[in-house]
Amino acid sequence: MTEYALEIEQVVDDDLLPLEKAVTIVVPAYNEAAHVAEQIVNVDRVMRTSGWEYEIIVVDDGSNDGTAEAANEPGLARVVRRVQNRGYGAALKLGVRLANHPWILITDADGTYPVEAIPLLLARSETNSMVVGARTGDVVKVPFVRRPAKWFLNRLASYLAARDLPDINSGLRLMRKSLINRYEHLLPDGFSFTTTITLSSACNSHPLEYVPIDYHARLGQSKIRPRHAYDFTLLIVRTIVFFNPLKVFLPLGALMAVGALTKLIYDIWKDNLSESAVLGILGALIVWAVGLLADQNARMATRRQ
């Protein structure tokens, strides 16, 4: 009989292999000349006492108001400038590619996210692949007209990802660079970058933690438009179909089956079987079959990663 030492073995997830305390702060900026310099100074002030090695990269995404010059004025950040506007996600991906450190922290240039919350995220790095600042603190200045759409999107994402996601598109988050590189082929160039990396991490069980933060009123004009709510909804469904398609196809097929069976019972009661009841049942079977095929493809794609 084999004897074992009376101690507990600690198993470390591959996603949690230790990394040096070195972070690249990526600040995407588009027409933020009035605020970007102050934000850089504030980020640098907080990082000086963090105990982490750091660099700040500002990506001017085709601004026409002198954003790059304003960001370069404090002399605290590496500033890169695109000639044409490519989008929020494209700016972040460029900053990540230029990063010299294994951790990536992103924040906005408009002063909405409190830089004082950065140490809270850094403190949770050892046990996570991504730490997100959830805008659920005591002071949250989200415009009232956006709150219903934000609530709906968070609840939809939480259901489809099978875990609580209180803020799917927060722009203040700390991530392992390796995590971003793993899903770079899925990350869009627009505002949906943060939503996609959140869902990709949640659906694949990467260690993910939320830290409550405040959210200040935006300085300047917002780049978010009402149509983006539709884009976010479509993105959530598409991402979940990619990783866990049965979460979408099973309830959709069930809804069709319930409607078809209800119509079938009514037709039998009226002694008049209709084509719609038969087509509804066939439609539900087809949706379920497509869902099973999509699930098989998703599992095969996951095994190849």
N, C-alpha and C positions, 0 to 999 in steps of 0.2 A: 504494500500500500504506500502510495506516494504521500509524503508529508509536505505541507505548505506552511510558509511563514505566516504568522498571525498579523498580517497587515493588509490593508486594502490597496489594491492596485488602482492607480488613477489612469483612466483611458482618455486620451486627448483626441478630440475630433480633428480630422484632417483640416477642416475649415478654421480651426483654432490654433494652428501651429504658431508659436510665439514670433512676433515681429518686433523689430526695433522701434523705439518711440520716436518716430520721424514721420512727419505729416506734410503733405502739400495742400495748401488751401487754395482752391480754385474759385475765382470770383468771375462769373460771366457778366458782361455789362453791355447794354445797348442803349445809347443815348442817356447816360447817367452821369454826365460831366459835373452836374451840380452836387452830387452826393458821393461819388466813388472814392475820392481822396480821403474824406472823413471816415468812410467805412474801412479803408485800408489801414489808416492810423489806429482805429479802434481794435481791429483784428490783431495788429502787431502788438499793441499794448497788452492785450490779454495773453497772447502767446509767449511774450517775454517771461512771464511768471509761471508758465505751464510745466516747465521741466522737459518739454519736448523740443527736438530739433525740428525746424520748420522752414518752409519757403512759401511765398505768396505769389500766385500766378493770376494775373488779370487778363481775361480774354475779351478784347473789344470786338464785338461781333458786327462790324460794319457800321459803326456809329457815324453820325454826321454833325455832332455837336462838340467835338473835341474831347470825348471821353478818354481816349488813349493818353492824350497830353495831361489831362487832369490826374489820371491814375499814376502817371510816371512822376508827377511833381514831388510827392513825399520821398521818393527814392527808396521805398521799402518793398517794392514788388517788381517782379518780372512782368513786363507788359508786352503782350502780343496783339497784333491787330489784323483783322480780316478786312479785305477791301469790300466784300459784299456781305450782307446779312444772311446767315445760314440758319439761325435758330438757336434757342436756348440749349437744346441737347447737343447740337453740333459744337457749340462753344465749350460745353463741359467735356466732351470727348477729346477735343483738341487739348484742353488743359491737362487731362489725364495722360494723354500720350506724351506730353512734355514734362510730366512730373518725375522728380528724382527720388521720391520716397514711397514706401510701401503702403502708407495710409493716405487716403484722399478725404479731405473735408471740403464740402461745398457750402457756400452761402451766397446770398444776393448782394448786389451793390446798392440797393435802395434803402437800407436801414430798417427793414421790417423785422428781421431776425436779430435777437439780442446776442451780441458777441459774448456777453457774460455767461451764456449757456454753453459755450464751446468747451470749457473744462469739464462740464458734466458729461458730455459725450466722450471726451478723451478718457475719462475715468472708467467708462464701461467697455473700453476697447478689448481688454484681454479675454472677455467671455463672449464676444460677438464678432460676427463678420460685418455687421452693419448696425449702427446706432442712429436712430432718427429722432430729431426734435419734433415731438408732436405738439401742435398748436392747441393745447388744452390747458394752458396755465391760467393764472388768475386774471391776466390782462390779455385778451385776444381781440384785436381790432379787425375782424373779418367783416367786409361789407354785408349788410343784412340780406341783400338780394342774392348773394352767393351762397348763403348758408343752407337753403334747402337742397340745392344741387350738390354741395359738398357733403351733406349728410347722406344723401342717396348714394353717391359714388362710394363713400366709405363703407356703407352697409352692403352694397352690392359686392364690392371687392372682398370684404370680410367673409361673406357667405361663400363666394366662389373659391376663395383661398383656404377656407375652413379654419380660419384663426382671426382673432380680433386685430383689425388694422385701423387704429383711430385716426391716422392721417397718412393717406397714400401718396400725396404729392408735396410733402414738406420740402422746402429748398434748403434746409439746414440739416445735414447728415454727415456722418463719418462712415467711410467704407474702406474695406481692403481693396487695393488696386487690382489684385487677382480676381476678386469677385466681379468688378466692372469688366475686366478683360474677358471673363468667361462668357458674359452675356452681351458683349459689345455688338454682336451681329443682330441682336434684337432691339437695341436701344435706338429710338427715333431721334431725329434732329430737332424736333420741336419741344414744346412744354411737357410732353408725355414721357420724357426721359426718366424722371423720378418715379412716376407711377409704374413704369415698366420694370425698373430695377427693384422696386418694392415687391411687386407681384412675382417676379422671377425668383427672388430670395425666399419669399413666403411659400411658394408652391414647391420649392425644392428643399425645404427644411433647413435652410442656412440659418445659423444663429442670428436672430434679429431682435432688437430691443428698442422700445420707445421710451423717451425721456420727456416729460412734460416741460414745455417752454412757453414763454409769453410771445405775443406777436403784435408788433407795433403797427400803427397806421402808416401806410406807404407814403414815401416822399416822392413827389412827381406823379406821372401818369402811368397807370397799370397797363401791361401788355396783354393781359387776359381779356378775352372777348366772350360773349354769351355762347357763341358757336363752339367754343372749346369744351363745353359740357358734353355735347354730343360726341366730340372727338374722344374725350376721356372715357365715356361709356363704351364706345366701340372698341377702344383699345383694351379696356378691362376684359370684355368678352373675348376678344381675339387672343389675348395673352393666356387666359385661362383655357381656351380651346387648345392652345399650343401645348400646355403643360398637363392639364387635367380635363380633357374634353367631356368626360361623362358628367361632370358638374353642370354642363350646359345641355347636352343632348338628352340625358335621362329625364330631367324635369320637363323639357320641351316635348319630348315624346309622350310623357305621362299626361300632360295637358291636352295634347291632341287625342290620346286614347280615351280620356274621361269624356271629352266632348263627343267623340264618335260613339262611345257606348251609351251615353245619354240619349243621343239621337236614335240609336238602334232600338233602345227600349221604347222610346216614343213611337217609332215606326211599327214595332211589333204590336204595341197597344192599339195603334190605328189600323193594323193589318195592311200596311203599305210600306214595304222595305224600299228605302231610297238609296240612290247611288252615293249620296254624301256620307252616309254612315259607313258604307263599305270603304270608300276612299279615305275617310278619316282613320279607320283602323289600319289600312295599308300604309297610310302616311306615317302613323306612329311607329309601325314596324320598320319602315325605311329609315326614319330618324334614329331609332335605336341601333339599327345595323350600322349606319354611318358613324354613330358615336363609338361603337365597339371597334370599328376599323381605325378611327382616329385615335382611340386610346391605345391600341396596339402600336400604331406608328409613333405615338408620343413615348411609349415605354422603350421602343427600339432606339429612338433618337437619344433618350436619356442614357441608355447603356453605352452608346458610342462616345459620350462626352468624357 
